[in-house]
Amino acid sequence: MLAERPKRTTVQLDRPRFGSSISVLVVDDSSFMRNYLTTRLDGFRRINVVGAASDGLEALDMIKQLKPDVVTLDIQMPRLDGLATLDRIMRESPTRVLMLSSLTIAHAEATIEALHRGALDVIAKPKAQRLVSEDFVAEVVEKIEVVAARPLRIPIVKAERPKAPRTSGSLPLGEPRHLVVIGSSTGGPAALNEVIPELPSNLDVAYLIVQHMPPNFTRSLAQRLNRASGLLVKEAEKGDPLRTGMALVAPGGYHVMLDDRRRIILDRGRKVNGVRPAVDVTMEQIAPMFGHRACGVVLTGMGSDGRRGARQIQRHKGNVIVQDEATSVVYGMPASVVRGGYANIEVPLGEIAGEIVKWRNRTP
């Protein structure tokens, strides 16, 4: 039996005026980070920092007054924290929001919740001022430009009561003959929360989920999906076996592959497509191993990760499902697969789980 689905709604945001700069509001309780981001972001031609707020209440007033295209939002702030601020933004003045969060477990849990309540992506804040780098600035700039590039349909999951964690005792957990590999990036956590709870736990399928996300955040993502789903969802660990009704989430900072016994290998090799984990790495490696019993799913996300992996899955007679443009927050990864000619079917987000079930039922 599937877990009860939390209530969902969507927010539709128009594209910023063509040819205009992208207006940004920086919200952070650290005076160093506010000043640093304001100074650095204003140096980019397409970005205009219109203000900086030190807490959530100040941010809400400035959003109503300045109407920024994008808000960078700290998770930990005085008076009104990032999660409560996000809830009010989405209710009172819907806006594109990027979360800035430090790599702590407590912050990761709140940030994952924010990504289900309307935030578009997360950027890991450096642990100390001396660790602030050009790579950090480049990531902030890239994500601002990506989320402001087109109209958006943002799925929002309302707050829900915590459920008891799923355990292996109530699931089949046999050795599966079929494998589904799901890749996602910007907008992915909310998309996964639409797909994973719809998958039946008794289907003869195991799942590997590759979401572009820093360490710690992937563990919190797995825990949240586990509470919402009929599957057993956990962050992948070295040596984990594939099991029917179980989904393993690639840990941030590691590519995920399988050994000859189909047990998890965690690899800290070079980044692929600028990310680690990359779904291309996983798909390319499992394609010859599972052949026609492999299914690749490419959800919303920027970049082209998934294109090469989808090609390999098709070459080995497997199946490839992609999310359509209308329901993608960012139609980058799915578009790269479609334009390469490697998608068997392209469907709205709400039909992805059904297509996985159909594929398994027709695949011996």
C-alpha positions as a printed Julia matrix, in Angstrom:
364×3 Matrix{Float64}:
  0.0     0.0     0.0
  1.34    3.43   -0.88
  1.89    6.12    1.71
 -0.72    8.85    1.88
  0.23   11.59   -0.56
  0.8    15.06    0.89
 -1.22   17.91   -0.59
  0.4    19.66   -3.54
 -0.09   22.88   -5.39
  1.86   24.73   -8.06
  3.08   28.29   -8.51
  3.42   29.7   -12.03
  6.11   32.36  -12.53
  6.54   34.43  -15.69
  9.9    34.92  -17.34
 11.75   38.18  -16.5
 11.34   40.83  -19.18
 13.38   39.87  -22.26
 16.7    41.7   -22.5
 16.54   43.07  -18.96
 19.02   42.28  -16.2
 18.11   39.69  -13.57
 17.23   41.43  -10.32
 18.46   39.59   -7.22
 17.78   40.01   -3.51
 20.43   38.53   -1.18
 19.1    37.31    2.18
 21.66   36.19    4.75
 22.28   36.85    8.43
 26.06   36.97    7.83
 27.17   40.5     7.04
 30.24   39.07    5.31
 28.15   36.88    3.0
 25.67   39.67    2.24
 28.44   42.09    1.33
 30.45   39.48   -0.55
 27.58   38.27   -2.71
 26.3    41.79   -3.34
 29.72   42.94   -4.52
 30.56   39.87   -6.59
 27.17   39.34   -8.23
 26.9    42.98   -9.22
 30.06   42.46  -11.27
 28.2    40.23  -13.73
 26.58   41.99  -16.67
 23.23   40.19  -16.55
 22.75   40.42  -12.76
 21.6    43.42  -10.73
 21.55   43.05   -6.93
 18.64   45.25   -5.88
 19.0    44.76   -2.12
 20.27   42.7     0.81
 18.33   41.6     3.9
 19.67   40.26    7.19
 16.6    38.23    8.24
 13.34   36.82    6.97
 11.04   39.63    8.07
 13.22   42.24    6.4
 13.34   40.07    3.29
  9.54   39.82    3.04
  9.19   43.6     3.11
 11.92   44.04    0.48
 10.44   41.38   -1.81
  7.09   43.18   -1.84
  8.78   46.5    -2.49
 11.53   45.49   -4.96
  9.9    42.48   -6.69
 13.2    40.71   -7.45
 13.44   37.99  -10.09
 15.52   35.73   -7.84
 16.08   35.52   -4.06
 19.11   33.81   -2.51
 17.89   32.68    0.9
 19.92   31.58    3.92
 18.39   28.72    5.91
 19.42   29.91    9.4
 18.4    33.46   10.34
 17.11   35.37   13.37
 13.45   36.41   13.86
 12.2    34.32   10.91
 14.23   31.39    9.61
 14.65   30.38    5.99
 11.92   27.74    5.91
  9.27   29.99    7.5
 10.37   32.84    5.23
 10.04   30.61    2.16
  6.52   29.57    3.14
  5.45   33.2     3.36
  7.23   34.12    0.1
  5.36   31.4    -1.78
  2.07   32.39   -0.16
  2.38   36.18   -0.4
  4.84   37.01   -3.21
  5.81   33.89   -5.22
  9.4    34.26   -6.4
 12.29   32.13   -7.65
 14.24   31.12   -4.54
 17.7    29.53   -4.27
 18.65   28.21   -0.83
 22.13   28.85    0.59
 22.88   26.34    3.31
 25.89   25.14    5.27
 26.81   21.45    5.16
 25.39   20.41    8.51
 22.84   17.66    9.03
 20.35   19.99   10.73
 20.6    22.56    7.93
 20.41   19.81    5.31
 17.08   18.54    6.68
 15.57   22.03    6.63
 16.95   22.69    3.15
 15.48   19.49    1.71
 12.14   20.51    3.17
 12.55   23.92    1.49
 13.14   22.23   -1.87
  9.78   20.52   -1.49
  8.02   23.73   -0.49
  9.02   25.77   -3.54
 12.76   26.51   -3.46
 14.38   25.64   -6.79
 17.87   24.54   -5.82
 20.47   24.5    -3.05
 23.97   25.95   -3.0
 26.35   24.8    -0.28
 27.82   27.72    1.66
 31.57   27.57    2.39
 32.36   26.55    5.97
 34.56   29.62    6.56
 35.25   32.97    4.93
 38.7    31.81    3.8
 37.07   28.96    1.86
 34.88   31.23   -0.28
 36.05   30.59   -3.84
 35.46   31.5    -7.45
 33.74   28.13   -7.89
 31.16   29.15   -5.27
 30.46   32.44   -7.05
 30.29   30.7   -10.42
 27.71   28.23   -9.08
 25.55   31.02   -7.66
 25.69   32.94  -10.94
 24.96   29.87  -13.07
 21.93   28.88  -11.01
 20.56   32.43  -10.94
 20.78   32.62  -14.72
 19.28   29.16  -15.24
 16.2    29.62  -13.03
 15.53   33.09  -14.5
 15.74   31.94  -18.11
 12.14   30.81  -18.65
  8.67   30.73  -17.14
  8.46   28.24  -14.3
  5.87   25.87  -12.9
  7.02   25.26   -9.33
  5.52   22.28   -7.49
  4.99   22.93   -3.78
  4.39   20.23   -1.18
  2.64   21.45    1.94
  4.18   20.69    5.32
  3.3    17.2     6.54
  3.42   15.34    9.81
  6.55   13.17   10.17
  5.82    9.5     9.45
  7.54    6.48   10.91
 10.6     5.56    8.8
 10.04    2.71    6.3
 11.89   -0.47    7.28
 12.8    -3.59    5.35
 10.46   -5.81    7.38
  7.35   -4.97    5.35
  8.92   -5.2     1.87
  9.73   -8.12   -0.46
 13.41   -7.11   -0.84
 14.25  -10.01   -3.16
 16.99   -9.82   -5.77
 15.57   -7.85   -8.72
 15.94   -8.68  -12.4
 15.14   -5.12  -13.49
 16.77   -1.79  -12.64
 15.55    1.79  -13.01
 18.12    4.61  -12.83
 16.65    8.08  -12.24
 18.67   11.27  -12.81
 17.66   14.79  -11.76
 19.09   18.17  -10.85
 17.42   21.59  -10.45
 13.82   20.99   -9.4
 14.63   17.32   -8.82
 13.72   16.86   -5.14
 10.15   18.02   -5.71
  9.93   15.98   -8.92
 11.19   12.86   -7.12
  8.55   13.44   -4.48
  5.95   13.21   -7.26
  7.39   10.04   -8.79
  8.74    7.84   -5.99
  5.55    7.69   -3.83
  3.6     6.51   -6.9
  5.79    3.43   -7.45
  4.44    0.14   -6.07
  6.81   -1.62   -3.66
  5.97   -5.11   -4.95
  7.18   -4.45   -8.51
 10.19   -6.6    -9.49
 12.41   -3.52   -9.79
 15.25   -1.88   -7.89
 15.97    1.84   -8.2
 19.09    4.01   -8.22
 18.49    7.76   -7.82
 21.17   10.24   -8.86
 20.27   13.77   -7.75
 22.87   16.53   -8.19
 23.33   17.62   -4.59
 26.13   18.19   -2.05
 27.0    15.7     0.74
 24.58   15.47    3.71
 21.75   16.82    1.6
 21.37   13.49   -0.22
 20.91   11.62    3.06
 18.16   14.01    4.12
 16.58   13.68    0.68
 16.53    9.88    0.99
 15.01   10.05    4.47
 12.25   12.37    3.32
 11.42   10.22    0.28
 11.39    7.17    2.54
  8.75    8.77    4.76
  6.57    9.66    1.75
  6.89    6.43   -0.2
  5.89    2.77   -0.19
  9.45    1.94   -1.26
 12.36    1.64    1.14
 14.55    4.63    0.27
 18.04    5.1     1.72
 21.31    6.76    0.86
 23.56    4.25   -0.9
 26.49    2.8     1.03
 29.43    0.77   -0.21
 28.44   -2.88   -0.57
 24.67   -2.31   -0.52
 22.88   -4.92   -2.65
 20.06   -4.1    -5.04
 16.7    -5.19   -3.65
 13.16   -5.31   -5.02
 11.15   -2.39   -3.67
 14.24   -0.45   -2.59
 15.62    2.83   -3.95
 19.22    3.84   -3.26
 20.16    7.52   -3.49
 23.68    8.35   -4.68
 25.56   10.19   -1.9
 26.69   13.72   -2.65
 30.32   13.7    -3.77
 30.28   10.1    -5.11
 29.47    8.46   -8.41
 27.48    5.24   -7.95
 28.26    2.02   -9.83
 27.8    -1.73   -9.33
 30.36   -4.5    -8.93
 30.04   -7.91  -10.59
 27.76   -9.07   -7.74
 25.53   -6.03   -8.33
 26.55   -4.38   -5.1
 27.16   -0.66   -4.69
 30.52    0.89   -5.51
 31.1     4.51   -4.44
 33.59    6.36   -6.6
 35.23    9.72   -5.9
 36.71   10.01   -9.36
 36.67   13.14  -11.48
 33.48   15.1   -11.97
 31.5    14.25  -15.09
 29.41   16.98  -16.73
 30.74   19.18  -13.93
 29.01   17.12  -11.21
 29.59   14.21   -8.85
 27.4    12.17   -8.68
 26.61   12.1   -12.39
 23.84    9.9   -13.75
 25.81    9.33  -16.98
 28.39    7.36  -14.97
 25.72    5.1   -13.45
 23.7     4.59  -16.63
 26.71    3.85  -18.82
 28.0     1.26  -16.37
 24.74   -0.61  -15.74
 23.51   -0.6   -19.37
 25.45   -3.7   -20.53
 24.87   -5.38  -17.15
 21.05   -5.25  -17.34
 20.47   -4.89  -21.09
 16.75   -4.74  -21.96
 15.95   -4.93  -18.23
 17.4    -1.43  -17.64
 15.29    1.72  -17.68
 16.73    5.22  -17.54
 14.59    8.12  -16.33
 15.75   11.71  -16.84
 13.92   14.39  -14.86
 14.19   18.17  -14.62
 17.67   19.67  -14.37
 20.18   21.97  -16.0
 22.97   20.7   -18.21
 23.19   17.51  -20.26
 23.84   14.82  -17.66
 21.93   11.7   -18.71
 22.44   12.11  -22.46
 25.36    9.69  -22.82
 23.85    7.27  -20.31
 20.52    7.22  -22.16
 22.38    6.47  -25.4
 24.07    3.45  -23.8
 20.82    2.16  -22.31
 19.17    2.33  -25.74
 22.15    0.65  -27.41
 21.68   -2.28  -25.02
 17.92   -2.48  -25.79
 16.81   -0.79  -22.56
 14.12    1.86  -22.14
 14.48    5.63  -21.62
 11.74    7.88  -20.17
 12.12   11.67  -19.92
 10.09   14.41  -18.28
  8.48   16.83  -20.71
  9.28   20.53  -20.99
  5.94   21.79  -19.68
  6.4    20.15  -16.27
 10.19   20.55  -15.94
 11.51   23.36  -13.77
 14.59   23.36  -16.02
 14.34   21.53  -19.35
 18.06   20.96  -19.76
 18.8    17.32  -18.97
 15.58   15.99  -20.54
 16.07   18.17  -23.64
 19.6    16.84  -24.18
 18.26   13.28  -24.26
 15.37   14.13  -26.57
 17.54   16.11  -28.99
 20.03   13.27  -29.1
 17.24   10.9   -30.13
 17.69    8.69  -27.06
 14.24    8.97  -25.46
 11.7     6.18  -25.95
  8.96    8.37  -24.51
  8.58   11.92  -23.16
  5.71   12.47  -20.71
  4.53   14.93  -18.03
  5.91   14.41  -14.54
  2.65   12.92  -13.27
  2.89   10.08  -15.81
  6.5     9.02  -15.13
  5.68    6.41  -12.46
  2.96    4.92  -14.65
  5.39    4.6   -17.56
  7.89    2.79  -15.32
  5.18    0.3   -14.32
  4.1    -0.18  -17.95
  7.72   -0.81  -19.01
  8.23   -3.42  -16.31
  4.96   -5.2   -17.08
  5.88   -5.62  -20.75
  9.53   -6.52  -20.17
 10.31  -10.17  -19.39
